[in-house]
């Protein structure tokens, strides 16, 4: 379970080996069993006793901005990386194996996008043909990515980024054409979002982002050493690579969310510049929907675990792959 404090004035303290949330509704005592992480947004507080208890129990603490993205972490030193993993990680980024790895990541991302578009049940013939055409065009980009040749990622990085960007634009254009008209958008906007759909999508990606980053850290991997995303100073760029495998999970939750037609003005606010921001009610309901989805069990290569746990298992496998490079 992810414990989230996003209401202004809420506080988290420690009492008798349990965590206690205090807010306008009173106090709530929470046993530590099942809590994996604590996310805290601006305006909420956490005591040093609660921090030390979380560290002792290997519960990560993540400070998040109003878009849901992590801006700082406190974690147990038991997560610490062994040097062979990080040495291998550095060697891996300069290897042919990294080329195959990132091509596989991007290919899987596009496969997920195609599967997402196939999930729409379209009775309108024009919409159905449009989506089928988009799926076929996505396949062309996927094949270009798989056929790209280079001894290092830097040899093909420009082309990969270009094909990835074009496929993403095609994918979201197709989604935009079939979601309820109320939530259709002009284009993808991120910082900040300029419409409800992008607002929900961006916040959902923020939740997913901190799950992926946490899994990498716990597995002993340096999230700042990326493969395709390598040139952004002081950014955990490996997260940008790995998260591509899982973005479709957020896409599915958001599309399902808006299809229920339950969003009201209480869920979000609009700035004078047209920017959209989730309010506490909207954050709480979206986070709950995402957490429920991440806790559902799925089968990946014969292993049945929750989606959240599948991310962690992937990070562990990646750490072992890096370690083998330096052995």
C-alpha contacts under 8 A as a table, 3 or more apart, distances in Angstrom:
res1	aa1	res2	aa2	distance
1	X	34	X	5.61
1	X	35	X	4.71
1	X	36	X	5.65
1	X	37	X	7.02
1	X	291	X	7.78
2	X	35	X	6.02
2	X	36	X	5.93
2	X	37	X	4.97
2	X	38	X	5.83
2	X	39	X	7.22
2	X	291	X	7.69
3	X	35	X	6.76
3	X	36	X	7.95
3	X	37	X	6.18
3	X	38	X	4.65
3	X	39	X	6.14
4	X	38	X	5.82
4	X	39	X	4.71
4	X	40	X	6.02
5	X	10	X	6.64
5	X	11	X	7.68
5	X	38	X	7.77
5	X	39	X	6.16
5	X	40	X	4.85
5	X	41	X	6.30
5	X	44	X	6.25
6	X	10	X	7.54
6	X	40	X	6.10
6	X	41	X	5.01
6	X	42	X	7.19
6	X	43	X	7.57
6	X	44	X	6.44
6	X	280	X	6.69
7	X	10	X	5.65
7	X	23	X	8.00
7	X	41	X	7.77
7	X	43	X	7.00
7	X	44	X	6.36
7	X	280	X	6.35
8	X	42	X	7.20
8	X	43	X	4.47
8	X	44	X	5.39
9	X	23	X	6.59
9	X	43	X	5.71
9	X	44	X	5.22
9	X	45	X	7.15
10	X	21	X	6.99
10	X	22	X	5.70
10	X	23	X	4.59
10	X	24	X	7.62
10	X	43	X	7.45
10	X	44	X	4.86
10	X	45	X	6.32
11	X	21	X	5.71
11	X	22	X	5.26
11	X	23	X	6.66
11	X	44	X	5.64
11	X	45	X	4.49
11	X	46	X	5.56
11	X	47	X	7.78
12	X	19	X	6.70
12	X	20	X	5.64
12	X	21	X	4.69
12	X	22	X	6.49
12	X	45	X	6.20
12	X	46	X	4.62
12	X	47	X	6.33
12	X	50	X	6.83
13	X	19	X	5.75
13	X	20	X	5.18
13	X	21	X	6.57
13	X	46	X	6.15
13	X	47	X	5.33
13	X	49	X	6.80
13	X	50	X	5.18
14	X	17	X	6.60
14	X	18	X	5.73
14	X	19	X	4.70
14	X	20	X	5.89
14	X	47	X	7.52
14	X	49	X	5.88
14	X	50	X	4.85
14	X	53	X	7.55
15	X	18	X	5.33
15	X	19	X	6.23
15	X	20	X	6.73
17	X	31	X	7.81
17	X	32	X	7.75
17	X	53	X	7.50
18	X	29	X	6.78
18	X	30	X	5.90
18	X	31	X	5.04
18	X	32	X	5.97
19	X	29	X	5.93
19	X	30	X	5.18
19	X	31	X	6.48
19	X	32	X	6.99
19	X	50	X	6.79
20	X	27	X	6.60
20	X	28	X	5.53
20	X	29	X	4.45
20	X	30	X	5.98
21	X	27	X	5.60
21	X	28	X	5.18
21	X	29	X	6.53
21	X	30	X	7.80
22	X	25	X	7.63
22	X	26	X	5.64
22	X	27	X	4.51
22	X	28	X	6.57
23	X	26	X	5.41
23	X	27	X	6.62
32	X	35	X	5.61
35	X	38	X	7.70
35	X	59	X	7.00
36	X	58	X	7.84
36	X	59	X	5.16
36	X	60	X	6.76
37	X	59	X	5.13
37	X	60	X	4.72
37	X	61	X	5.81
37	X	62	X	7.40
38	X	59	X	7.19
38	X	60	X	6.23
38	X	61	X	4.72
38	X	62	X	6.05
39	X	61	X	5.94
39	X	62	X	4.69
39	X	63	X	5.72
39	X	64	X	6.59
40	X	44	X	6.38
40	X	45	X	7.59
40	X	61	X	7.62
40	X	62	X	6.24
40	X	63	X	4.83
40	X	64	X	5.96
41	X	44	X	6.03
41	X	63	X	5.85
41	X	64	X	5.02
41	X	65	X	5.92
41	X	66	X	6.86
42	X	64	X	7.50
42	X	65	X	6.86
42	X	66	X	7.56
46	X	50	X	6.52
46	X	51	X	7.03
47	X	50	X	5.23
47	X	51	X	6.36
48	X	51	X	4.91
48	X	52	X	6.14
49	X	52	X	5.19
49	X	53	X	6.14
50	X	53	X	5.10
50	X	54	X	6.13
51	X	54	X	5.14
51	X	55	X	6.25
51	X	61	X	7.69
52	X	55	X	5.03
52	X	56	X	6.13
53	X	56	X	5.05
53	X	57	X	6.23
54	X	57	X	5.15
54	X	58	X	5.96
54	X	59	X	4.78
54	X	60	X	6.79
54	X	61	X	7.49
55	X	58	X	4.97
55	X	59	X	5.89
55	X	60	X	7.02
55	X	74	X	7.70
55	X	75	X	5.99
55	X	76	X	4.83
56	X	59	X	7.69
56	X	76	X	6.97
58	X	75	X	6.84
58	X	76	X	5.30
58	X	78	X	7.60
59	X	75	X	6.89
59	X	76	X	7.37
60	X	73	X	7.15
60	X	74	X	5.97
60	X	75	X	4.74
60	X	76	X	7.09
60	X	214	X	7.84
61	X	73	X	5.59
61	X	74	X	5.02
61	X	75	X	6.37
62	X	70	X	6.19
62	X	71	X	7.56
62	X	72	X	5.91
62	X	73	X	4.56
62	X	74	X	6.55
62	X	210	X	7.92
63	X	70	X	5.66
63	X	71	X	5.71
63	X	72	X	5.16
63	X	73	X	6.20
64	X	67	X	7.64
64	X	68	X	5.49
64	X	69	X	5.24
64	X	70	X	4.28
64	X	71	X	5.46
64	X	72	X	7.19
65	X	68	X	5.41
65	X	69	X	5.61
65	X	70	X	6.48
65	X	71	X	6.57
66	X	69	X	7.50
66	X	277	X	7.75
66	X	278	X	7.83
67	X	202	X	7.04
67	X	203	X	5.34
67	X	206	X	6.78
67	X	277	X	7.65
67	X	278	X	7.91
68	X	203	X	5.20
68	X	204	X	7.54
68	X	206	X	4.71
68	X	207	X	6.02
69	X	203	X	7.50
69	X	206	X	4.41
69	X	207	X	6.82
69	X	209	X	7.04
69	X	210	X	6.85
70	X	73	X	7.48
70	X	206	X	7.37
70	X	209	X	7.92
70	X	210	X	6.08
75	X	79	X	7.42
76	X	79	X	5.87
76	X	80	X	8.00
77	X	80	X	5.44
79	X	217	X	6.77
79	X	218	X	4.81
79	X	219	X	6.96
79	X	220	X	6.40
80	X	217	X	7.82
80	X	218	X	7.36
80	X	220	X	5.80
81	X	85	X	6.87
81	X	86	X	7.26
81	X	217	X	7.85
81	X	219	X	7.27
81	X	220	X	3.77
81	X	221	X	6.42
81	X	222	X	7.89
82	X	85	X	5.79
82	X	86	X	7.11
82	X	220	X	6.59
83	X	86	X	5.33
83	X	87	X	6.02
84	X	87	X	5.05
84	X	88	X	5.88
84	X	322	X	7.96
84	X	323	X	5.57
84	X	326	X	6.05
84	X	327	X	7.54
85	X	88	X	5.13
85	X	89	X	6.01
85	X	220	X	6.89
85	X	221	X	6.70
85	X	319	X	6.16
85	X	320	X	7.36
85	X	322	X	5.47
85	X	323	X	4.47
85	X	326	X	7.44
86	X	89	X	4.79
86	X	90	X	6.28
86	X	220	X	7.78
86	X	221	X	6.43
86	X	222	X	6.57
86	X	322	X	7.36
86	X	323	X	7.70
87	X	90	X	5.31
87	X	91	X	6.41
87	X	322	X	7.88
87	X	323	X	7.75
87	X	326	X	6.27
88	X	91	X	5.03
88	X	92	X	5.90
88	X	322	X	4.59
88	X	323	X	5.26
88	X	324	X	7.04
88	X	325	X	4.96
88	X	326	X	4.46
88	X	327	X	7.98
89	X	92	X	5.00
89	X	93	X	6.45
89	X	221	X	7.68
89	X	222	X	7.99
89	X	225	X	7.52
89	X	322	X	4.94
89	X	323	X	7.42
89	X	325	X	7.70
90	X	93	X	5.49
90	X	94	X	7.17
90	X	225	X	7.20
91	X	94	X	5.58
91	X	95	X	6.64
91	X	325	X	6.98
91	X	326	X	7.39
92	X	95	X	5.13
92	X	97	X	6.82
92	X	98	X	5.95
92	X	322	X	6.53
92	X	325	X	6.67
93	X	98	X	5.63
93	X	152	X	7.93
93	X	153	X	7.68
93	X	226	X	7.32
93	X	227	X	5.50
94	X	98	X	6.99
94	X	152	X	5.90
94	X	153	X	7.41
95	X	98	X	5.45
95	X	99	X	7.15
95	X	151	X	7.12
95	X	152	X	5.86
95	X	153	X	7.99
96	X	99	X	5.15
96	X	100	X	6.72
96	X	150	X	7.66
96	X	151	X	5.30
96	X	152	X	5.60
96	X	153	X	7.70
97	X	100	X	5.26
97	X	101	X	6.12
98	X	101	X	4.87
98	X	102	X	6.12
98	X	152	X	7.19
98	X	153	X	6.64
98	X	227	X	6.92
99	X	102	X	5.55
99	X	103	X	6.18
99	X	150	X	7.19
99	X	151	X	7.28
99	X	152	X	5.97
99	X	153	X	5.10
100	X	103	X	5.18
100	X	104	X	6.08
101	X	104	X	5.11
101	X	105	X	6.29
102	X	105	X	4.87
102	X	106	X	6.23
102	X	153	X	7.99
102	X	227	X	7.23
102	X	228	X	6.87
102	X	241	X	7.59
103	X	106	X	5.29
103	X	107	X	5.98
103	X	145	X	6.09
103	X	146	X	5.90
104	X	107	X	5.05
104	X	108	X	6.05
104	X	146	X	7.47
105	X	108	X	5.27
105	X	109	X	6.23
105	X	241	X	7.61
105	X	242	X	7.34
105	X	244	X	6.78
105	X	245	X	6.19
106	X	109	X	4.93
106	X	110	X	6.36
106	X	142	X	7.62
106	X	145	X	7.44
106	X	164	X	7.18
106	X	244	X	7.02
106	X	245	X	7.72
107	X	110	X	5.30
107	X	111	X	6.27
107	X	142	X	5.39
107	X	143	X	7.95
107	X	145	X	6.87
107	X	146	X	6.93
108	X	111	X	4.91
108	X	112	X	6.13
108	X	245	X	6.44
109	X	112	X	5.12
109	X	113	X	6.33
109	X	244	X	5.78
109	X	245	X	5.42
109	X	246	X	7.69
109	X	247	X	7.85
109	X	248	X	7.75
110	X	113	X	4.88
110	X	114	X	6.19
110	X	138	X	6.70
110	X	139	X	7.59
110	X	142	X	6.38
110	X	167	X	7.48
111	X	114	X	5.09
111	X	115	X	6.20
111	X	139	X	8.00
111	X	142	X	7.93
112	X	115	X	5.02
112	X	116	X	6.09
112	X	248	X	6.20
113	X	116	X	4.99
113	X	117	X	6.33
113	X	171	X	6.74
113	X	248	X	6.64
114	X	117	X	5.23
114	X	118	X	6.30
114	X	135	X	5.50
114	X	138	X	7.18
115	X	118	X	5.04
115	X	119	X	6.49
116	X	119	X	5.32
116	X	120	X	7.47
116	X	248	X	7.18
116	X	252	X	7.17
117	X	120	X	5.85
117	X	131	X	6.80
117	X	135	X	7.34
117	X	174	X	7.71
117	X	175	X	7.14
118	X	121	X	7.78
118	X	131	X	8.00
120	X	178	X	7.93
122	X	125	X	7.44
122	X	127	X	6.67
122	X	128	X	5.66
123	X	127	X	7.92
123	X	128	X	7.24
124	X	127	X	5.46
124	X	128	X	6.22
125	X	128	X	5.06
125	X	129	X	6.17
126	X	129	X	5.29
126	X	130	X	6.20
127	X	130	X	5.03
127	X	131	X	6.22
127	X	177	X	7.44
127	X	178	X	6.95
128	X	131	X	5.26
128	X	132	X	6.18
129	X	132	X	5.02
129	X	133	X	6.09
130	X	133	X	5.16
130	X	134	X	6.29
130	X	174	X	7.35
131	X	134	X	4.99
131	X	135	X	6.23
131	X	174	X	6.00
132	X	135	X	5.13
132	X	136	X	6.33
133	X	136	X	5.14
133	X	137	X	6.23
134	X	137	X	5.05
134	X	138	X	6.09
134	X	170	X	6.67
134	X	171	X	7.02
134	X	174	X	6.60
135	X	138	X	5.05
135	X	139	X	6.34
136	X	139	X	5.12
136	X	140	X	6.67
137	X	140	X	5.16
137	X	141	X	6.70
138	X	141	X	5.19
138	X	142	X	6.23
138	X	167	X	5.88
138	X	170	X	7.51
138	X	171	X	7.66
139	X	142	X	4.90
139	X	143	X	6.19
140	X	143	X	5.22
140	X	144	X	6.31
141	X	144	X	5.06
141	X	145	X	6.30
141	X	163	X	6.01
141	X	164	X	7.68
141	X	167	X	6.53
142	X	145	X	5.18
142	X	146	X	6.32
143	X	146	X	5.05
143	X	147	X	6.07
144	X	147	X	5.20
144	X	148	X	6.19
144	X	163	X	7.79
145	X	148	X	5.37
145	X	160	X	6.33
145	X	163	X	7.25
148	X	156	X	6.89
149	X	156	X	7.04
150	X	153	X	6.75
150	X	155	X	5.37
150	X	156	X	6.09
151	X	155	X	6.84
152	X	155	X	5.53
152	X	156	X	7.52
153	X	156	X	5.61
153	X	157	X	5.61
153	X	227	X	7.11
153	X	228	X	6.65
154	X	157	X	4.98
154	X	158	X	7.72
154	X	228	X	7.77
155	X	158	X	7.87
156	X	159	X	5.47
156	X	160	X	6.15
157	X	160	X	5.05
157	X	161	X	6.07
157	X	228	X	6.40
158	X	161	X	5.30
158	X	162	X	6.20
159	X	162	X	5.03
159	X	163	X	6.17
160	X	163	X	5.27
160	X	164	X	5.97
161	X	164	X	5.07
161	X	165	X	5.98
162	X	165	X	5.16
162	X	166	X	6.20
163	X	166	X	5.14
163	X	167	X	6.04
164	X	167	X	5.20
164	X	168	X	6.14
165	X	168	X	5.14
165	X	169	X	6.24
166	X	169	X	5.13
166	X	170	X	6.20
167	X	170	X	5.03
167	X	171	X	6.03
168	X	171	X	5.01
168	X	172	X	6.17
169	X	172	X	5.44
169	X	173	X	6.06
170	X	173	X	5.15
170	X	174	X	6.28
171	X	174	X	5.20
171	X	175	X	6.35
172	X	175	X	4.91
172	X	176	X	5.92
172	X	188	X	7.73
173	X	176	X	5.05
173	X	177	X	6.39
174	X	177	X	5.27
174	X	178	X	6.88
175	X	178	X	5.49
175	X	179	X	6.21
176	X	179	X	5.68
176	X	184	X	5.45
176	X	185	X	6.66
177	X	184	X	7.45
179	X	183	X	6.87
179	X	184	X	6.66
179	X	255	X	7.39
179	X	259	X	7.55
180	X	183	X	5.82
180	X	184	X	6.82
180	X	258	X	7.79
180	X	259	X	6.93
181	X	184	X	5.29
183	X	195	X	7.70
183	X	196	X	6.41
183	X	197	X	5.77
183	X	258	X	7.49
184	X	197	X	7.15
185	X	188	X	7.49
185	X	195	X	6.48
185	X	197	X	7.03
185	X	198	X	7.74
188	X	193	X	7.99
188	X	198	X	6.45
189	X	192	X	6.60
189	X	193	X	4.94
189	X	194	X	6.18
189	X	198	X	6.21
190	X	193	X	4.85
190	X	194	X	7.93
190	X	198	X	6.97
190	X	199	X	7.75
190	X	202	X	6.33
192	X	199	X	7.87
192	X	275	X	5.83
192	X	276	X	6.97
193	X	196	X	7.61
193	X	198	X	5.45
193	X	199	X	5.01
193	X	202	X	7.38
193	X	275	X	5.71
193	X	276	X	5.56
193	X	277	X	7.55
194	X	198	X	6.93
194	X	199	X	7.17
194	X	274	X	5.90
194	X	275	X	4.66
194	X	276	X	5.46
195	X	198	X	5.67
195	X	199	X	6.09
195	X	275	X	7.24
195	X	276	X	5.98
196	X	199	X	4.93
196	X	200	X	6.25
196	X	276	X	6.76
197	X	200	X	5.38
197	X	201	X	6.15
197	X	254	X	7.67
197	X	258	X	7.94
198	X	201	X	4.91
198	X	202	X	5.85
199	X	202	X	5.34
199	X	203	X	6.25
199	X	276	X	6.28
199	X	277	X	6.72
199	X	278	X	7.23
200	X	203	X	5.32
200	X	204	X	6.03
200	X	254	X	6.42
200	X	278	X	7.88
200	X	286	X	7.67
201	X	204	X	5.09
201	X	205	X	6.14
201	X	250	X	6.82
201	X	251	X	6.74
201	X	254	X	6.33
202	X	205	X	5.08
202	X	206	X	6.25
203	X	206	X	4.94
203	X	207	X	6.48
204	X	207	X	5.13
204	X	208	X	6.30
204	X	250	X	5.75
204	X	254	X	7.75
204	X	286	X	7.63
204	X	287	X	7.58
204	X	290	X	7.29
205	X	208	X	4.94
205	X	209	X	5.79
205	X	247	X	6.89
205	X	250	X	6.47
206	X	209	X	4.91
206	X	210	X	6.39
207	X	210	X	5.56
207	X	211	X	6.57
207	X	287	X	7.66
208	X	211	X	5.11
208	X	212	X	6.30
208	X	243	X	7.56
208	X	246	X	7.88
208	X	247	X	7.63
208	X	250	X	7.54
209	X	212	X	5.22
209	X	213	X	6.09
209	X	239	X	7.00
209	X	243	X	6.67
210	X	213	X	5.02
210	X	214	X	5.91
211	X	214	X	5.19
211	X	215	X	6.21
211	X	308	X	7.49
211	X	311	X	7.85
212	X	215	X	5.14
212	X	216	X	6.33
212	X	239	X	6.37
212	X	242	X	7.37
212	X	243	X	6.47
212	X	311	X	6.58
212	X	312	X	7.65
213	X	216	X	5.24
213	X	217	X	6.29
213	X	223	X	6.70
213	X	236	X	7.85
213	X	239	X	5.74
214	X	217	X	5.17
214	X	218	X	6.11
215	X	218	X	5.23
215	X	219	X	6.18
215	X	311	X	6.75
215	X	312	X	4.90
215	X	315	X	6.01
216	X	219	X	5.14
216	X	220	X	6.49
216	X	221	X	5.20
216	X	222	X	7.12
216	X	223	X	6.43
216	X	239	X	7.93
216	X	312	X	7.42
216	X	315	X	5.43
216	X	316	X	7.72
217	X	220	X	5.26
217	X	221	X	5.43
217	X	222	X	6.54
217	X	223	X	6.86
218	X	221	X	7.49
219	X	312	X	7.73
219	X	315	X	6.12
219	X	316	X	5.34
219	X	319	X	6.34
220	X	319	X	6.81
221	X	315	X	7.96
221	X	319	X	6.15
222	X	225	X	5.90
222	X	238	X	7.90
223	X	226	X	7.01
223	X	236	X	4.75
223	X	237	X	6.29
223	X	238	X	4.96
223	X	239	X	6.02
224	X	234	X	7.28
224	X	235	X	6.07
224	X	236	X	3.99
224	X	237	X	5.28
224	X	238	X	5.94
225	X	230	X	6.96
225	X	236	X	7.13
225	X	237	X	6.40
225	X	238	X	5.76
226	X	229	X	5.43
226	X	230	X	4.97
226	X	236	X	7.54
226	X	237	X	4.92
226	X	238	X	3.94
226	X	239	X	7.66
226	X	240	X	7.96
226	X	241	X	7.00
227	X	230	X	5.87
227	X	237	X	7.95
227	X	238	X	6.56
227	X	241	X	7.01
228	X	241	X	6.57
229	X	232	X	7.16
229	X	237	X	5.47
229	X	238	X	6.82
229	X	240	X	6.71
229	X	241	X	6.56
230	X	237	X	6.29
230	X	238	X	7.94
232	X	235	X	5.84
232	X	237	X	7.04
236	X	239	X	5.87
236	X	240	X	7.44
237	X	240	X	5.15
237	X	241	X	6.84
238	X	241	X	5.07
238	X	242	X	6.34
239	X	242	X	5.22
239	X	243	X	5.77
240	X	243	X	5.53
240	X	244	X	6.90
241	X	244	X	5.94
242	X	245	X	6.00
242	X	246	X	7.87
243	X	246	X	5.43
243	X	247	X	6.23
244	X	247	X	5.53
245	X	248	X	7.65
246	X	249	X	5.68
246	X	250	X	7.62
247	X	250	X	5.49
247	X	251	X	6.49
248	X	251	X	4.75
248	X	252	X	6.06
249	X	252	X	5.24
249	X	253	X	6.38
250	X	253	X	5.11
250	X	254	X	6.06
250	X	290	X	7.24
251	X	254	X	5.28
251	X	255	X	6.10
252	X	255	X	5.28
252	X	256	X	6.05
253	X	256	X	5.12
253	X	257	X	5.94
253	X	289	X	7.06
253	X	290	X	6.55
253	X	293	X	7.50
254	X	257	X	4.86
254	X	258	X	6.25
255	X	258	X	5.40
255	X	259	X	6.10
256	X	259	X	5.11
256	X	260	X	6.65
257	X	260	X	5.59
257	X	261	X	7.44
257	X	262	X	7.88
257	X	286	X	7.95
258	X	261	X	5.37
258	X	262	X	7.15
258	X	263	X	7.15
263	X	266	X	7.92
263	X	267	X	6.34
264	X	267	X	5.68
264	X	268	X	7.81
265	X	268	X	5.89
265	X	269	X	7.14
266	X	269	X	7.61
266	X	279	X	6.99
266	X	281	X	6.80
266	X	282	X	7.24
267	X	278	X	6.04
267	X	279	X	5.39
267	X	280	X	7.29
267	X	281	X	5.47
267	X	282	X	3.99
267	X	283	X	7.52
268	X	276	X	6.75
268	X	277	X	5.42
268	X	278	X	4.26
268	X	279	X	4.80
268	X	282	X	6.31
269	X	276	X	5.78
269	X	277	X	5.28
269	X	278	X	6.42
269	X	279	X	6.59
270	X	273	X	7.94
270	X	274	X	5.78
270	X	275	X	5.53
270	X	276	X	4.61
270	X	277	X	6.37
271	X	274	X	5.20
271	X	275	X	5.06
271	X	276	X	6.40
271	X	277	X	7.85
272	X	275	X	7.28
278	X	281	X	7.88
278	X	282	X	5.58
278	X	283	X	5.88
279	X	282	X	5.34
279	X	283	X	6.13
280	X	283	X	5.08
280	X	284	X	5.98
281	X	284	X	5.18
281	X	285	X	6.27
282	X	285	X	5.37
282	X	286	X	6.04
283	X	286	X	5.28
283	X	287	X	5.86
284	X	287	X	5.28
284	X	288	X	6.11
285	X	288	X	5.12
285	X	289	X	6.26
286	X	289	X	5.09
286	X	290	X	6.19
287	X	290	X	5.04
287	X	291	X	5.96
288	X	291	X	5.11
288	X	292	X	6.03
289	X	292	X	5.22
289	X	293	X	6.27
290	X	293	X	5.10
290	X	294	X	6.12
291	X	294	X	5.00
291	X	295	X	6.11
292	X	295	X	5.23
292	X	296	X	6.56
293	X	296	X	5.37
293	X	307	X	7.58
294	X	306	X	6.38
294	X	307	X	4.79
294	X	308	X	5.09
295	X	306	X	4.97
295	X	307	X	5.98
295	X	308	X	6.20
296	X	305	X	7.99
296	X	306	X	5.07
296	X	307	X	6.20
297	X	304	X	6.27
297	X	305	X	4.91
297	X	306	X	3.81
297	X	307	X	6.02
298	X	304	X	5.43
298	X	305	X	5.77
298	X	306	X	5.97
298	X	307	X	6.39
299	X	302	X	5.82
299	X	303	X	5.31
299	X	304	X	4.28
299	X	305	X	6.63
300	X	303	X	5.24
300	X	304	X	6.45
300	X	310	X	7.59
305	X	309	X	5.92
305	X	310	X	6.08
306	X	309	X	5.09
306	X	310	X	6.17
307	X	310	X	4.95
307	X	311	X	6.57
308	X	311	X	5.39
308	X	312	X	6.81
309	X	312	X	5.03
309	X	313	X	6.18
310	X	313	X	5.01
310	X	314	X	6.12
311	X	314	X	5.16
311	X	315	X	6.33
312	X	315	X	5.04
312	X	316	X	6.25
313	X	316	X	5.05
313	X	317	X	6.24
314	X	317	X	5.11
314	X	318	X	6.14
315	X	318	X	4.99
315	X	319	X	6.15
316	X	319	X	5.06
316	X	320	X	6.40
317	X	320	X	5.14
317	X	321	X	6.24
318	X	321	X	4.92
318	X	322	X	6.26
319	X	322	X	5.11
319	X	323	X	6.13
320	X	323	X	4.87
320	X	324	X	6.17
321	X	324	X	5.29
321	X	325	X	6.68
322	X	325	X	5.30
322	X	326	X	7.04
323	X	326	X	5.51
323	X	327	X	6.44
324	X	327	X	5.10
